[in-house]
Amino acid sequence: MESLLNQSNKFQTIKEIIKMNLNSISASDIATIPSISFDLAKRIWEYRILNEQIESFSQLQNIEGLTKRKLQGIQLYLKIE
């Protein structure tokens, strides 16, 4: 019984996610996002440079290798300012 109580008291601390501004970060910063490889991060960064800045996440749909699922996931870690 005691072991069950000890197990139920084990909680993990949830870390706060601080969103990075997509229009000012490097490809290396983008690559720190889960499921984003450095090659994909570099394509996202190059797209931003070529277009001067990103206005909305929907613009990123044109990037090869950035699936809808990955696009949804990166929005947890990025903001557009």
Secondary structure as a PSIPRED ss2 file (coil, helix, strand):
# PSIPRED VFORMAT (PSIPRED V4.0)

   1 M C   1.000  0.000  0.000
   2 E H   0.000  1.000  0.000
   3 S H   0.000  1.000  0.000
   4 L H   0.000  1.000  0.000
   5 L H   0.000  1.000  0.000
   6 N H   0.000  1.000  0.000
   7 Q H   0.000  1.000  0.000
   8 S H   0.000  1.000  0.000
   9 N C   1.000  0.000  0.000
  10 K C   1.000  0.000  0.000
  11 F C   1.000  0.000  0.000
  12 Q C   1.000  0.000  0.000
  13 T C   1.000  0.000  0.000
  14 I C   1.000  0.000  0.000
  15 K C   1.000  0.000  0.000
  16 E C   1.000  0.000  0.000
  17 I C   1.000  0.000  0.000
  18 I C   1.000  0.000  0.000
  19 K C   1.000  0.000  0.000
  20 M E   0.000  0.000  1.000
  21 N E   0.000  0.000  1.000
  22 L C   1.000  0.000  0.000
  23 N C   1.000  0.000  0.000
  24 S C   1.000  0.000  0.000
  25 I C   1.000  0.000  0.000
  26 S C   1.000  0.000  0.000
  27 A H   0.000  1.000  0.000
  28 S H   0.000  1.000  0.000
  29 D H   0.000  1.000  0.000
  30 I H   0.000  1.000  0.000
  31 A C   1.000  0.000  0.000
  32 T C   1.000  0.000  0.000
  33 I C   1.000  0.000  0.000
  34 P C   1.000  0.000  0.000
  35 S C   1.000  0.000  0.000
  36 I C   1.000  0.000  0.000
  37 S C   1.000  0.000  0.000
  38 F H   0.000  1.000  0.000
  39 D H   0.000  1.000  0.000
  40 L H   0.000  1.000  0.000
  41 A H   0.000  1.000  0.000
  42 K H   0.000  1.000  0.000
  43 R H   0.000  1.000  0.000
  44 I H   0.000  1.000  0.000
  45 W H   0.000  1.000  0.000
  46 E H   0.000  1.000  0.000
  47 Y H   0.000  1.000  0.000
  48 R H   0.000  1.000  0.000
  49 I H   0.000  1.000  0.000
  50 L H   0.000  1.000  0.000
  51 N C   1.000  0.000  0.000
  52 E C   1.000  0.000  0.000
  53 Q C   1.000  0.000  0.000
  54 I C   1.000  0.000  0.000
  55 E C   1.000  0.000  0.000
  56 S C   1.000  0.000  0.000
  57 F H   0.000  1.000  0.000
  58 S H   0.000  1.000  0.000
  59 Q H   0.000  1.000  0.000
  60 L H   0.000  1.000  0.000
  61 Q H   0.000  1.000  0.000
  62 N H   0.000  1.000  0.000
  63 I C   1.000  0.000  0.000
  64 E C   1.000  0.000  0.000
  65 G C   1.000  0.000  0.000
  66 L C   1.000  0.000  0.000
  67 T C   1.000  0.000  0.000
  68 K H   0.000  1.000  0.000
  69 R H   0.000  1.000  0.000
  70 K H   0.000  1.000  0.000
  71 L H   0.000  1.000  0.000
  72 Q H   0.000  1.000  0.000
  73 G H   0.000  1.000  0.000
  74 I H   0.000  1.000  0.000
  75 Q C   1.000  0.000  0.000
  76 L C   1.000  0.000  0.000
  77 Y C   1.000  0.000  0.000
  78 L E   0.000  0.000  1.000
  79 K E   0.000  0.000  1.000
  80 I C   1.000  0.000  0.000
  81 E C   1.000  0.000  0.000
